[in-house]
Amino acid sequence: MMQRIPALSREPVRAAIAGAVAMAVAMGLGRFFYTPVLPGMMAGLGLNAADAGIIAAANFAGYLLGAVLAAYGWAAGLERRLAVGALMSTVLLLVAMGLLSGVAALSVVRFLAGLASAFAMIFTSGIVLSIGLRHHDPRVQMAHFSGVGVGIAVSALLVYLLSFVDIPAIAAWRVDWLAGAVLGAVGLGVVMVLLPRPEGGAAGVREPSIVWIRPLAALTLSYGLFGIGYVVTATFIVAIAREGGHSPLLECLTWLFTGAAAAISVVVWKPVAQRYGVARAYLAAILVEMVGVAVTVTLPFPASALIGGVLLGLTFIVITAYGLQLGRVLASESPRQVLALMTAAFGVGQILGPLGAGFLAARTGSYVLPSLAAAGVLLLAAAITVAGGALSIKSR
């Protein structure tokens, strides 16, 4: 007699859908919408790669600040309110990106958007992942993190479809940001209706301080280096596609493939994690991403952009999810703190990545050197994972 797969009860279903939509808005739109719109902004505003890197780094600096602030106990009991408020701010800041000009003004907006994204990610994840753990259902986590890829894929289609819309009174890239805000507002409404409230017993409880053991330190350092390694491609891959082909369709496909691969990545990597453990899957994903970052500038065009995008999408969500999962295992008494502090390490890497890449690209006239340097950083992250004993972490 076949064993029936247990159906999801109502609370995990609500949490899974709300988490996926929240991540699509906060990350797919709030964080990564900059990537497909960037080529149009660079052309319309006369930005070079260094300018684009400064604006991107401002977003990551806000993300870092948000992660650090979220690590402290002041937010206990306010998680849902903060998550929804952060998503509201994300929508308003998408509107602001469509109205303002200049590196300074856009950097301020992206800084605030990064702060909002960090709050939305950390506080929503805290609610959603706790519900998944309480119900012993890994599908909640899988749905939650897949939302980032869905948001990226939808944003790619949105920008491509809007390329056929001509509004003489407003630049096309501004229309993109405003349309993204409308899409984000729809997602916000879904989250407000579906996101469960944390259980009363957990509200107001302050976590103990993290005990820093060697594997946790190694994991956190490798996670920060991952932030440097992935973000160069994640920020500039559509700009790389434009340089190589000058085709809106190719730009759309590059980012669409990235998002579609990200949306299914947790499912694709699940058998690897089940057979070899989450720690080894984390390491393998870093190495695959290293290859993906390198091929964006080494393979012939357009295969370089398309294959690089797929490999990026197949790995960066998985590395994020598995890294945070391993951190929660090593600091089980302080799950929100370890989530926030690992995100902070990731945020430092993301600031350094686009600044360095933008500078190198502006000096050399191409993205080859910054991309190869990013691949080297990912190799270093893998080495630290092994040398620090992180592979000994038992988590499935």
Buried (B, 14 or more C-beta within 10 A) or exposed (E): EEEEEEEBEEBBBBBBBBBBBBBBBBBBBBBBBBBBBBBBBBEBBEBEBBBBBBBBBBBBBBBBBBBBBBBEEEBBBBBBEBBBBBBBBBBBBBBBBBEBEEBEBBBBBBBBBBBBBBBBBBBBBBBBBBBBBBBEBBBBBBBBBBBBBBBBBBBBBBBBEBBEEEEEEEBBBBBBBBBBBEBBBEBBEBBBEBBBEBEEEBEEEEBEEBEEEEBBBBBBBBBBBBBBBBBBBBBBBBBBBBBBBEEBEBBBBBBBBBBBBBBBBBEEBBEBBEEBBBBBBBBBBBBBBBBBBBBBBBBEBBEBBBBBBBBBBBBBBBBBBBBBBBBBBBBEEBBBBBBBBBBBBBBBBBBBBBBBBBBBBBEEEBBBBBBBBBBBBBBBBBBBBBEBBBBEBEBE
